Amino acid sequence: MGEREFGRAARVALQLRRELAWVLEREMQDPRTHLVTISRVEVSRDLSHARVFVSAPEDHPMKEVLSVLNHAAGYLQLRLGERVRMRYLPRLRFQEDKAVSSSSRIDALLADAKSRQR
């Protein structure tokens, strides 16, 4: 049964990621959330909580983006409820995806080093 629970949590996470991206792109009016990317969603085993990992362009201060998203979590959960068929939707918590930001930084450093070699 443990493997089955994991499978369900993974499916729910994938669906939440897809639907949240749609809601952010088409229904959020706050310009601070434009160009925000949802890199992954982790749902707890009991499906009560979801950690949503996001990244944003460098000109969008991440602290401000996270503040806006966490403040709008109730609205986003309401909009998700209209799009996802679940008895209970997980409580959303947004956080920065450090892996994406560090890989972007590494890419920039490599591009800079490459340009200096020429």
The first five atom37 places (N, CA, C, CB, O) and aatype in JSON, in Angstrom:
{
  "aatype": [12, 7, 6, 1, 6, 13, 7, 1, 0, 0, 1, 19, 0, 10, 5, 10, 1, 1, 6, 10, 0, 17, 19, 10, 6, 1, 6, 12, 5, 3, 14, 1, 16, 8, 10, 19, 16, 9, 15, 1, 19, 6, 19, 15, 1, 3, 10, 15, 8, 0, 1, 19, 13, 19, 15, 0, 14, 6, 3, 8, 14, 12, 11, 6, 19, 10, 15, 19, 10, 2, 8, 0, 0, 7, 18, 10, 5, 10, 1, 10, 7, 6, 1, 19, 1, 12, 1, 18, 10, 14, 1, 10, 1, 13, 5, 6, 3, 11, 0, 19, 15, 15, 15, 15, 1, 9, 3, 0, 10, 10, 0, 3, 0, 11, 15, 1, 5, 1],
  "atom_mask": [
    [1, 1, 1, 1, 1],
    [1, 1, 1, 0, 1],
    [1, 1, 1, 1, 1],
    [1, 1, 1, 1, 1],
    [1, 1, 1, 1, 1],
    [1, 1, 1, 1, 1],
    [1, 1, 1, 0, 1],
    [1, 1, 1, 1, 1],
    [1, 1, 1, 1, 1],
    [1, 1, 1, 1, 1],
    [1, 1, 1, 1, 1],
    [1, 1, 1, 1, 1],
    [1, 1, 1, 1, 1],
    [1, 1, 1, 1, 1],
    [1, 1, 1, 1, 1],
    [1, 1, 1, 1, 1],
    [1, 1, 1, 1, 1],
    [1, 1, 1, 1, 1],
    [1, 1, 1, 1, 1],
    [1, 1, 1, 1, 1],
    [1, 1, 1, 1, 1],
    [1, 1, 1, 1, 1],
    [1, 1, 1, 1, 1],
    [1, 1, 1, 1, 1],
    [1, 1, 1, 1, 1],
    [1, 1, 1, 1, 1],
    [1, 1, 1, 1, 1],
    [1, 1, 1, 1, 1],
    [1, 1, 1, 1, 1],
    [1, 1, 1, 1, 1],
    [1, 1, 1, 1, 1],
    [1, 1, 1, 1, 1],
    [1, 1, 1, 1, 1],
    [1, 1, 1, 1, 1],
    [1, 1, 1, 1, 1],
    [1, 1, 1, 1, 1],
    [1, 1, 1, 1, 1],
    [1, 1, 1, 1, 1],
    [1, 1, 1, 1, 1],
    [1, 1, 1, 1, 1],
    [1, 1, 1, 1, 1],
    [1, 1, 1, 1, 1],
    [1, 1, 1, 1, 1],
    [1, 1, 1, 1, 1],
    [1, 1, 1, 1, 1],
    [1, 1, 1, 1, 1],
    [1, 1, 1, 1, 1],
    [1, 1, 1, 1, 1],
    [1, 1, 1, 1, 1],
    [1, 1, 1, 1, 1],
    [1, 1, 1, 1, 1],
    [1, 1, 1, 1, 1],
    [1, 1, 1, 1, 1],
    [1, 1, 1, 1, 1],
    [1, 1, 1, 1, 1],
    [1, 1, 1, 1, 1],
    [1, 1, 1, 1, 1],
    [1, 1, 1, 1, 1],
    [1, 1, 1, 1, 1],
    [1, 1, 1, 1, 1],
    [1, 1, 1, 1, 1],
    [1, 1, 1, 1, 1],
    [1, 1, 1, 1, 1],
    [1, 1, 1, 1, 1],
    [1, 1, 1, 1, 1],
    [1, 1, 1, 1, 1],
    [1, 1, 1, 1, 1],
    [1, 1, 1, 1, 1],
    [1, 1, 1, 1, 1],
    [1, 1, 1, 1, 1],
    [1, 1, 1, 1, 1],
    [1, 1, 1, 1, 1],
    [1, 1, 1, 1, 1],
    [1, 1, 1, 0, 1],
    [1, 1, 1, 1, 1],
    [1, 1, 1, 1, 1],
    [1, 1, 1, 1, 1],
    [1, 1, 1, 1, 1],
    [1, 1, 1, 1, 1],
    [1, 1, 1, 1, 1],
    [1, 1, 1, 0, 1],
    [1, 1, 1, 1, 1],
    [1, 1, 1, 1, 1],
    [1, 1, 1, 1, 1],
    [1, 1, 1, 1, 1],
    [1, 1, 1, 1, 1],
    [1, 1, 1, 1, 1],
    [1, 1, 1, 1, 1],
    [1, 1, 1, 1, 1],
    [1, 1, 1, 1, 1],
    [1, 1, 1, 1, 1],
    [1, 1, 1, 1, 1],
    [1, 1, 1, 1, 1],
    [1, 1, 1, 1, 1],
    [1, 1, 1, 1, 1],
    [1, 1, 1, 1, 1],
    [1, 1, 1, 1, 1],
    [1, 1, 1, 1, 1],
    [1, 1, 1, 1, 1],
    [1, 1, 1, 1, 1],
    [1, 1, 1, 1, 1],
    [1, 1, 1, 1, 1],
    [1, 1, 1, 1, 1],
    [1, 1, 1, 1, 1],
    [1, 1, 1, 1, 1],
    [1, 1, 1, 1, 1],
    [1, 1, 1, 1, 1],
    [1, 1, 1, 1, 1],
    [1, 1, 1, 1, 1],
    [1, 1, 1, 1, 1],
    [1, 1, 1, 1, 1],
    [1, 1, 1, 1, 1],
    [1, 1, 1, 1, 1],
    [1, 1, 1, 1, 1],
    [1, 1, 1, 1, 1],
    [1, 1, 1, 1, 1],
    [1, 1, 1, 1, 1],
    [1, 1, 1, 1, 1]
  ],
  "atom_positions": [
    [[0.81, -1.19, 0.0], [0.0, 0.0, 0.0], [0.86, 1.26, 0.0], [-0.92, 0.0, 1.19], [0.44, 2.28, -0.54]],
    [[2.05, 1.22, 0.59], [2.92, 2.38, 0.64], [3.3, 2.89, -0.74], [0.0, 0.0, 0.0], [3.34, 4.1, -0.96]],
    [[3.58, 1.98, -1.66], [3.95, 2.37, -3.02], [2.78, 3.04, -3.73], [4.42, 1.15, -3.81], [2.96, 3.98, -4.5]],
    [[1.57, 2.53, -3.46], [0.38, 3.1, -4.09], [0.15, 4.53, -3.63], [-0.86, 2.24, -3.77], [-0.2, 5.39, -4.43]],
    [[0.35, 4.81, -2.33], [0.21, 6.16, -1.8], [1.19, 7.1, -2.47], [0.41, 6.17, -0.28], [0.84, 8.23, -2.82]],
    [[2.43, 6.64, -2.64], [3.42, 7.48, -3.29], [2.99, 7.79, -4.72], [4.8, 6.81, -3.28], [3.14, 8.92, -5.19]],
    [[2.46, 6.79, -5.41], [2.01, 7.0, -6.77], [0.92, 8.04, -6.85], [0.0, 0.0, 0.0], [0.92, 8.88, -7.76]],
    [[0.0, 8.0, -5.92], [-1.09, 8.98, -5.92], [-0.55, 10.38, -5.63], [-2.16, 8.6, -4.88], [-0.94, 11.34, -6.31]],
    [[0.33, 10.51, -4.65], [0.91, 11.82, -4.32], [1.67, 12.39, -5.52], [1.85, 11.71, -3.1], [1.6, 13.59, -5.79]],
    [[2.38, 11.53, -6.23], [3.12, 11.98, -7.41], [2.17, 12.44, -8.51], [4.03, 10.87, -7.94], [2.42, 13.45, -9.18]],
    [[1.08, 11.71, -8.7], [0.09, 12.12, -9.72], [-0.57, 13.43, -9.35], [-0.97, 11.03, -9.9], [-0.78, 14.3, -10.21]],
    [[-0.92, 13.58, -8.08], [-1.54, 14.83, -7.61], [-0.55, 15.98, -7.78], [-1.98, 14.7, -6.12], [-0.94, 17.07, -8.22]],
    [[0.71, 15.77, -7.44], [1.73, 16.81, -7.59], [1.86, 17.26, -9.03], [3.08, 16.32, -7.07], [1.94, 18.46, -9.31]],
    [[1.87, 16.31, -9.95], [1.97, 16.63, -11.37], [0.77, 17.43, -11.85], [2.11, 15.36, -12.19], [0.91, 18.41, -12.59]],
    [[-0.42, 17.02, -11.43], [-1.63, 17.74, -11.82], [-1.66, 19.15, -11.22], [-2.87, 16.95, -11.4], [-2.04, 20.1, -11.9]],
    [[-1.28, 19.28, -9.96], [-1.24, 20.6, -9.32], [-0.25, 21.52, -10.03], [-0.87, 20.47, -7.84], [-0.54, 22.7, -10.25]],
    [[0.9, 20.98, -10.39], [1.9, 21.79, -11.1], [1.33, 22.33, -12.4], [3.18, 20.96, -11.38], [1.47, 23.52, -12.71]],
    [[0.7, 21.47, -13.16], [0.14, 21.85, -14.46], [-0.97, 22.9, -14.29], [-0.42, 20.61, -15.19], [-0.98, 23.91, -14.99]],
    [[-1.88, 22.66, -13.36], [-3.01, 23.57, -13.19], [-2.59, 24.9, -12.55], [-4.08, 22.91, -12.34], [-3.11, 25.95, -12.92]],
    [[-1.66, 24.85, -11.6], [-1.16, 26.1, -11.01], [-0.47, 26.97, -12.05], [-0.2, 25.8, -9.85], [-0.64, 28.19, -12.05]],
    [[0.29, 26.35, -12.92], [0.95, 27.11, -13.99], [-0.1, 27.8, -14.87], [1.85, 26.17, -14.86], [0.07, 28.95, -15.25]],
    [[-1.17, 27.09, -15.17], [-2.24, 27.67, -15.99], [-2.89, 28.85, -15.28], [-3.31, 26.6, -16.31], [-3.1, 29.91, -15.88]],
    [[-3.21, 28.68, -13.99], [-3.84, 29.74, -13.21], [-2.92, 30.96, -13.1], [-4.23, 29.24, -11.8], [-3.36, 32.09, -13.27]],
    [[-1.64, 30.71, -12.82], [-0.7, 31.84, -12.7], [-0.58, 32.6, -14.01], [0.68, 31.34, -12.27], [-0.53, 33.83, -14.03]],
    [[-0.54, 31.87, -15.1], [-0.35, 32.51, -16.4], [-1.58, 33.29, -16.85], [-0.01, 31.47, -17.44], [-1.44, 34.38, -17.42]],
    [[-2.76, 32.76, -16.6], [-3.97, 33.35, -17.19], [-4.85, 34.13, -16.24], [-4.77, 32.28, -17.79], [-5.65, 34.95, -16.68]],
    [[-4.72, 33.9, -14.93], [-5.68, 34.51, -14.02], [-5.08, 35.42, -12.96], [-6.45, 33.45, -13.35], [-5.8, 36.22, -12.37]],
    [[-3.81, 35.33, -12.71], [-3.19, 36.23, -11.73], [-2.93, 37.57, -12.38], [-1.87, 35.63, -11.16], [-2.32, 37.65, -13.44]],
    [[-3.39, 38.62, -11.75], [-3.26, 39.96, -12.31], [-2.0, 40.69, -11.83], [-4.47, 40.77, -11.98], [-1.61, 41.7, -12.41]],
    [[-1.38, 40.19, -10.79], [-0.22, 40.87, -10.2], [1.0, 40.73, -11.13], [0.11, 40.3, -8.79], [1.41, 39.61, -11.42]],
    [[1.58, 41.84, -11.59], [2.72, 41.76, -12.5], [3.96, 41.12, -11.88], [3.07, 43.14, -12.99], [4.85, 40.67, -12.6]],
    [[4.03, 41.06, -10.56], [5.18, 40.45, -9.9], [5.2, 38.93, -10.08], [5.17, 40.79, -8.42], [6.22, 38.29, -9.85]],
    [[4.07, 38.37, -10.49], [4.02, 36.92, -10.69], [4.18, 36.53, -12.16], [2.72, 36.37, -10.16], [4.19, 35.34, -12.48]],
    [[4.3, 37.5, -13.03], [4.51, 37.19, -14.45], [5.9, 36.6, -14.62], [4.33, 38.47, -15.34], [6.84, 37.0, -13.95]],
    [[6.01, 35.66, -15.49], [7.26, 34.96, -15.8], [7.76, 34.07, -14.66], [8.32, 35.95, -16.15], [8.9, 33.62, -14.69]],
    [[6.92, 33.83, -13.65], [7.28, 32.9, -12.59], [7.08, 31.49, -13.12], [6.43, 33.15, -11.29], [6.06, 31.21, -13.76]],
    [[8.03, 30.62, -12.87], [7.96, 29.24, -13.32], [7.81, 28.31, -12.14], [9.21, 28.88, -14.14], [8.53, 28.42, -11.15]],
    [[6.88, 27.4, -12.23], [6.72, 26.37, -11.21], [7.59, 25.19, -11.64], [5.2, 25.95, -11.01], [7.28, 24.51, -12.61]],
    [[8.67, 24.98, -10.91], [9.6, 23.93, -11.32], [9.18, 22.55, -10.83], [10.99, 24.25, -10.81], [9.38, 21.55, -11.52]],
    [[8.58, 22.49, -9.63], [8.09, 21.2, -9.14], [7.14, 21.44, -7.97], [9.26, 20.28, -8.72], [7.12, 22.51, -7.36]],
    [[6.37, 20.41, -7.67], [5.45, 20.42, -6.53], [5.67, 19.14, -5.76], [3.94, 20.57, -6.99], [5.73, 18.06, -6.34]],
    [[5.78, 19.26, -4.45], [5.9, 18.1, -3.57], [4.67, 18.05, -2.68], [7.22, 18.14, -2.71], [4.39, 19.01, -1.95]],
    [[3.95, 16.95, -2.74], [2.72, 16.79, -1.96], [3.0, 15.81, -0.83], [1.54, 16.3, -2.86], [3.65, 14.79, -1.03]],
    [[2.49, 16.14, 0.36], [2.66, 15.23, 1.51], [1.9, 13.93, 1.25], [2.16, 15.89, 2.82], [0.98, 13.89, 0.43]],
    [[2.3, 12.88, 1.94], [1.68, 11.56, 1.74], [0.17, 11.59, 1.95], [2.31, 10.55, 2.69], [-0.57, 10.92, 1.24]],
    [[-0.28, 12.38, 2.94], [-1.72, 12.44, 3.21], [-2.44, 13.47, 2.34], [-1.95, 12.76, 4.68], [-3.64, 13.7, 2.51]],
    [[-1.72, 14.08, 1.41], [-2.26, 15.04, 0.44], [-2.81, 16.31, 1.09], [-3.35, 14.38, -0.37], [-3.62, 17.01, 0.48]],
    [[-2.37, 16.61, 2.31], [-2.9, 17.8, 2.99], [-2.06, 19.06, 2.73], [-2.97, 17.55, 4.49], [-2.56, 20.17, 2.87]],
    [[-0.8, 18.88, 2.36], [0.08, 20.03, 2.11], [0.84, 19.84, 0.8], [1.07, 20.22, 3.28], [1.18, 18.73, 0.41]],
    [[1.09, 20.97, 0.15], [1.88, 20.94, -1.08], [2.91, 22.06, -1.03], [0.98, 21.07, -2.35], [2.57, 23.22, -0.83]],
    [[4.17, 21.68, -1.22], [5.23, 22.69, -1.34], [5.43, 22.92, -2.83], [6.58, 22.24, -0.63], [5.7, 22.0, -3.59]],
    [[5.28, 24.19, -3.23], [5.38, 24.56, -4.63], [6.69, 25.31, -4.81], [4.15, 25.44, -5.09], [6.88, 26.39, -4.25]],
    [[7.6, 24.74, -5.6], [8.91, 25.34, -5.83], [8.85, 26.19, -7.09], [10.01, 24.24, -5.95], [8.44, 25.72, -8.15]],
    [[9.26, 27.45, -6.95], [9.17, 28.39, -8.06], [10.52, 29.04, -8.33], [8.11, 29.46, -7.78], [11.39, 29.1, -7.47]],
    [[10.65, 29.52, -9.56], [11.8, 30.34, -9.93], [11.27, 31.54, -10.7], [12.85, 29.52, -10.79], [10.16, 31.51, -11.25]],
    [[12.07, 32.59, -10.74], [11.66, 33.82, -11.41], [12.89, 34.45, -12.04], [10.98, 34.8, -10.42], [14.01, 34.17, -11.63]],
    [[12.68, 35.31, -13.04], [13.82, 36.03, -13.63], [14.54, 36.87, -12.58], [13.34, 36.93, -14.79], [13.97, 37.23, -11.55]],
    [[15.79, 37.17, -12.86], [16.6, 37.9, -11.89], [16.04, 39.28, -11.55], [18.01, 38.06, -12.42], [16.29, 39.79, -10.46]],
    [[15.29, 39.9, -12.47], [14.75, 41.23, -12.19], [13.48, 41.18, -11.32], [14.44, 41.95, -13.48], [12.92, 42.23, -10.99]],
    [[13.04, 40.0, -10.95], [11.92, 39.81, -10.03], [12.5, 39.4, -8.68], [10.89, 38.73, -10.57], [12.99, 38.28, -8.55]],
    [[12.47, 40.27, -7.66], [13.02, 39.9, -6.35], [12.26, 38.7, -5.78], [12.95, 41.1, -5.37], [11.05, 38.77, -5.57]],
    [[12.97, 37.62, -5.54], [12.35, 36.37, -5.11], [11.57, 36.53, -3.81], [13.39, 35.3, -4.95], [10.5, 35.93, -3.65]],
    [[12.09, 37.32, -2.89], [11.39, 37.51, -1.61], [10.01, 38.11, -1.84], [12.22, 38.41, -0.67], [9.03, 37.7, -1.21]],
    [[9.94, 39.07, -2.74], [8.66, 39.71, -3.06], [7.72, 38.75, -3.79], [8.89, 40.97, -3.91], [6.53, 38.71, -3.51]],
    [[8.26, 37.99, -4.73], [7.47, 37.01, -5.48], [6.86, 35.99, -4.52], [8.34, 36.29, -6.55], [5.67, 35.69, -4.6]],
    [[7.67, 35.47, -3.6], [7.19, 34.48, -2.64], [6.13, 35.08, -1.72], [8.35, 33.92, -1.81], [5.15, 34.41, -1.38]],
    [[6.33, 36.32, -1.32], [5.35, 36.99, -0.47], [4.0, 37.1, -1.18], [5.86, 38.37, -0.07], [2.96, 36.81, -0.59]],
    [[4.02, 37.51, -2.44], [2.79, 37.65, -3.22], [2.11, 36.29, -3.38], [3.09, 38.28, -4.61], [0.9, 36.17, -3.17]],
    [[2.88, 35.28, -3.75], [2.3, 33.96, -3.98], [1.73, 33.35, -2.7], [3.36, 33.03, -4.57], [0.64, 32.79, -2.71]],
    [[2.46, 33.46, -1.61], [1.96, 32.9, -0.35], [0.74, 33.66, 0.15], [3.05, 32.92, 0.71], [-0.15, 33.08, 0.76]],
    [[0.72, 34.97, -0.11], [-0.45, 35.77, 0.27], [-1.67, 35.38, -0.57], [-0.15, 37.28, 0.09], [-2.8, 35.4, -0.09]],
    [[-1.44, 35.02, -1.83], [-2.52, 34.65, -2.75], [-2.82, 33.15, -2.72], [-2.15, 35.07, -4.17], [-3.62, 32.67, -3.53]],
    [[-2.22, 32.4, -1.81], [-2.39, 30.94, -1.77], [-3.85, 30.54, -1.65], [-1.59, 30.34, -0.61], [-4.28, 29.58, -2.28]],
    [[-4.62, 31.26, -0.85], [-6.05, 30.95, -0.7], [-6.81, 31.12, -2.01], [0.0, 0.0, 0.0], [-7.63, 30.28, -2.38]],
    [[-6.53, 32.23, -2.7], [-7.15, 32.48, -4.0], [-6.75, 31.39, -5.0], [-6.76, 33.88, -4.54], [-7.59, 30.86, -5.72]],
    [[-5.47, 31.07, -5.02], [-4.98, 30.04, -5.95], [-5.61, 28.69, -5.64], [-3.44, 29.94, -5.88], [-5.94, 27.93, -6.55]],
    [[-5.77, 28.38, -4.37], [-6.39, 27.13, -3.98], [-7.85, 27.1, -4.42], [-6.28, 26.92, -2.46], [-8.35, 26.07, -4.87]],
    [[-8.54, 28.22, -4.3], [-9.92, 28.33, -4.76], [-10.02, 28.09, -6.26], [-10.5, 29.71, -4.4], [-10.89, 27.35, -6.73]],
    [[-9.13, 28.74, -7.01], [-9.12, 28.56, -8.47], [-8.78, 27.13, -8.85], [-8.13, 29.53, -9.12], [-9.34, 26.59, -9.81]],
    [[-7.87, 26.51, -8.11], [-7.52, 25.1, -8.36], [-8.73, 24.2, -8.12], [-6.35, 24.66, -7.47], [-8.95, 23.22, -8.85]],
    [[-9.51, 24.53, -7.09], [-10.69, 23.74, -6.77], [-11.68, 23.69, -7.91], [0.0, 0.0, 0.0], [-12.44, 22.73, -8.04]],
    [[-11.69, 24.72, -8.74], [-12.58, 24.77, -9.9], [-12.03, 23.92, -11.05], [-12.78, 26.21, -10.35], [-12.78, 23.56, -11.96]],
    [[-10.75, 23.61, -11.02], [-10.11, 22.91, -12.14], [-9.71, 21.47, -11.82], [-8.89, 23.67, -12.56], [-9.55, 20.66, -12.74]],
    [[-9.56, 21.13, -10.55], [-9.08, 19.81, -10.14], [-10.18, 19.12, -9.34], [-7.76, 19.92, -9.3], [-10.76, 19.7, -8.43]],
    [[-10.44, 17.88, -9.68], [-11.46, 17.11, -8.96], [-10.81, 16.34, -7.81], [-12.2, 16.13, -9.92], [-10.28, 15.25, -7.99]],
    [[-10.87, 16.96, -6.63], [-10.38, 16.32, -5.42], [-11.32, 16.7, -4.28], [-8.89, 16.74, -5.1], [-11.88, 17.8, -4.27]],
    [[-11.47, 15.81, -3.34], [-12.34, 16.12, -2.2], [-11.73, 17.26, -1.39], [-12.54, 14.87, -1.31], [-12.43, 18.21, -1.03]],
    [[-10.44, 17.16, -1.11], [-9.73, 18.2, -0.36], [-8.48, 18.57, -1.13], [-9.37, 17.73, 1.08], [-7.71, 17.7, -1.54]],
    [[-8.28, 19.85, -1.34], [-7.05, 20.3, -2.0], [-5.97, 20.53, -0.95], [-7.31, 21.61, -2.82], [-6.27, 20.97, 0.15]],
    [[-4.74, 20.22, -1.29], [-3.65, 20.47, -0.34], [-3.48, 21.97, -0.08], [-2.32, 19.87, -0.86], [-3.75, 22.8, -0.95]],
    [[-3.04, 22.28, 1.11], [-2.7, 23.66, 1.46], [-1.4, 24.01, 0.75], [-2.58, 23.84, 3.02], [-0.43, 23.26, 0.84]],
    [[-1.36, 25.13, 0.06], [-0.21, 25.5, -0.76], [0.79, 26.34, 0.03], [-0.66, 26.26, -2.0], [0.4, 27.23, 0.79]],
    [[2.07, 26.04, -0.16], [3.14, 26.87, 0.4], [4.2, 27.01, -0.69], [3.75, 26.25, 1.72], [4.72, 26.01, -1.2]],
    [[4.52, 28.24, -1.03], [5.47, 28.51, -2.1], [6.86, 28.76, -1.54], [5.02, 29.71, -2.94], [7.01, 29.4, -0.5]],
    [[7.86, 28.25, -2.23], [9.24, 28.52, -1.85], [10.13, 28.52, -3.08], [9.74, 27.48, -0.82], [9.8, 27.94, -4.11]],
    [[11.27, 29.18, -2.93], [12.22, 29.3, -4.04], [12.84, 27.95, -4.35], [13.31, 30.32, -3.72], [13.18, 27.18, -3.45]],
    [[12.98, 27.67, -5.63], [13.69, 26.47, -6.05], [15.16, 26.84, -6.18], [13.11, 25.9, -7.4], [15.58, 27.41, -7.19]],
    [[15.92, 26.52, -5.17], [17.34, 26.89, -5.13], [18.14, 26.2, -6.22], [17.94, 26.55, -3.76], [19.14, 26.74, -6.7]],
    [[17.72, 25.01, -6.63], [18.44, 24.28, -7.67], [18.42, 25.05, -8.98], [17.85, 22.88, -7.86], [19.42, 25.11, -9.69]],
    [[17.27, 25.64, -9.32], [17.16, 26.38, -10.58], [18.0, 27.66, -10.52], [15.68, 26.73, -10.87], [18.69, 27.99, -11.48]],
    [[17.94, 28.37, -9.39], [18.7, 29.61, -9.29], [20.2, 29.35, -9.32], [18.33, 30.36, -8.02], [20.95, 30.13, -9.91]],
    [[20.65, 28.26, -8.68], [22.09, 27.99, -8.7], [22.54, 27.5, -10.07], [22.45, 26.95, -7.63], [23.66, 27.81, -10.49]],
    [[21.7, 26.74, -10.78], [22.1, 26.3, -12.12], [22.13, 27.48, -13.08], [21.14, 25.21, -12.64], [22.97, 27.52, -13.98]],
    [[21.23, 28.45, -12.92], [21.27, 29.66, -13.75], [22.55, 30.45, -13.5], [20.03, 30.55, -13.47], [23.16, 30.97, -14.42]],
    [[22.93, 30.51, -12.23], [24.16, 31.23, -11.88], [25.38, 30.54, -12.48], [24.3, 31.32, -10.34], [26.29, 31.2, -12.99]],
    [[25.41, 29.21, -12.42], [26.52, 28.46, -13.0], [26.57, 28.66, -14.51], [26.38, 26.95, -12.67], [27.65, 28.85, -15.07]],
    [[25.41, 28.63, -15.17], [25.35, 28.88, -16.62], [25.91, 30.26, -16.97], [23.9, 28.76, -17.13], [26.65, 30.41, -17.94]],
    [[25.56, 31.27, -16.17], [26.05, 32.63, -16.41], [27.56, 32.69, -16.23], [25.36, 33.62, -15.47], [28.25, 33.33, -17.02]],
    [[28.08, 32.03, -15.19], [29.52, 32.02, -14.96], [30.26, 31.31, -16.09], [29.84, 31.34, -13.62], [31.32, 31.77, -16.52]],
    [[29.71, 30.2, -16.57], [30.33, 29.48, -17.68], [30.32, 30.32, -18.96], [29.61, 28.16, -17.92], [31.31, 30.34, -19.7]],
    [[29.22, 31.0, -19.22], [29.14, 31.85, -20.42], [30.14, 33.0, -20.32], [27.71, 32.41, -20.61], [30.75, 33.38, -21.32]],
    [[30.3, 33.56, -19.13], [31.26, 34.65, -18.91], [32.68, 34.14, -19.14], [31.11, 35.25, -17.49], [33.48, 34.8, -19.8]],
    [[33.0, 32.96, -18.58], [34.34, 32.39, -18.75], [34.62, 32.09, -20.22], [34.5, 31.12, -17.91], [35.73, 32.31, -20.7]],
    [[33.62, 31.59, -20.92], [33.77, 31.27, -22.34], [34.03, 32.53, -23.17], [32.53, 30.55, -22.87], [34.85, 32.52, -24.08]],
    [[33.31, 33.6, -22.85], [33.49, 34.85, -23.6], [34.86, 35.47, -23.34], [32.39, 35.85, -23.23], [35.42, 36.14, -24.21]],
    [[35.4, 35.24, -22.14], [36.73, 35.78, -21.82], [37.86, 35.02, -22.53], [36.96, 35.73, -20.32], [38.93, 35.57, -22.76]],
    [[37.61, 33.76, -22.88], [38.62, 32.96, -23.55], [38.81, 33.41, -24.99], [38.24, 31.48, -23.52], [39.88, 33.19, -25.57]],
    [[37.84, 34.02, -25.57], [37.93, 34.42, -26.98], [38.77, 35.6, -27.18], [36.6, 34.69, -27.55], [38.94, 36.06, -28.31]]
  ]
}
